Amino acid sequence: MPLPEPPPAGTPMLPAGTYAGDVVLITGGGTGLGRAMAVEFARLGAAVAIVSRNPEHRAAGVEAVEKAGGRGFGVGADIRDAASVDAAFDAIEAELGAVSVLVNNAAGNFQVPAESMSPNAWRAVTQIVLDGTFFCSGAFARRRIALGAPGAILNIGATYAWTGGPGAAHSAAAKAGVANMTQTLSVEWGPHGIRVNSMAPGVFPHEDQDAHWGDGKEEQAVARAASVPGGRVGRLHELGWAATYLCSPYAAYVSGHNFVIDGANWHRRHGFSMPAYVPIPEILAGQDKSFG
């Protein structure tokens, strides 16, 4: 028997208007997990800024926010560049007001054997995941401190930050840095009323995986569900609910926490043994690009 299904999408998880008056900035908020979080913040009254280099992604995120009843605004920015990040914050403040919640969701990833990884491949991931998270967090904190106002940051991590993963030397190292940064910044910025948490999602299928899974996406989804101790994959609105809780006044004493939402997936094992090891070249040959 799998874990029970959550209440249906659109069901309120927090009181209506919880984020009324708040401006939420979500990097990479136009697609996948980022868009799912944007929708739930919008349902609760937030104005949501979608930051992405891709204009189509920005438009999709704004459309989803507005359909959920929120006010959306798209901003182009390269989070690998601190000046671009500051310019994005300026544009958002001019349009929506001061950002009070930051979700560092943007990421880059692809599997590659470590011995074959080029310097550019390494930087392509670490500069988005680690540098981008730091640049956005710093810009946010400086502005909140200058205002004398509290705030909340949510970093999107991954459980392989703690375990490592085949073909993920760049991504796992960057996510490990984000997990550590979450703890450090929560201590440094706590006296300023700024909370910093991290969330590590498990298997949450979404429309952006269609191109990757292709015609076999249904079979892939069934296979992934079978690998999760909870017996099912996550639902996107569950992820959105977790994000809105962690950034809300109802989590006002929660900071420096790495929250895993994966149906116990990263703990799975049989007795004292792990599943059979598959070398990364075989994984890539088999087109299984998953990390969960």
Helices and strands as residue ranges (DSSP letters): E 23-27, H 32-43, E 47-51, H 55-67, E 71-75, H 82-95, E 101-104, G 114-116, H 119-126, I 127-131, H 132-147, E 151-156, H 160-163, H 169-189, G 190-192, E 194-201, G 207-209, H 210-213, G 214-216, H 217-227, H 236-246, G 249-251, E 258-261, G 265-267, H 280-285
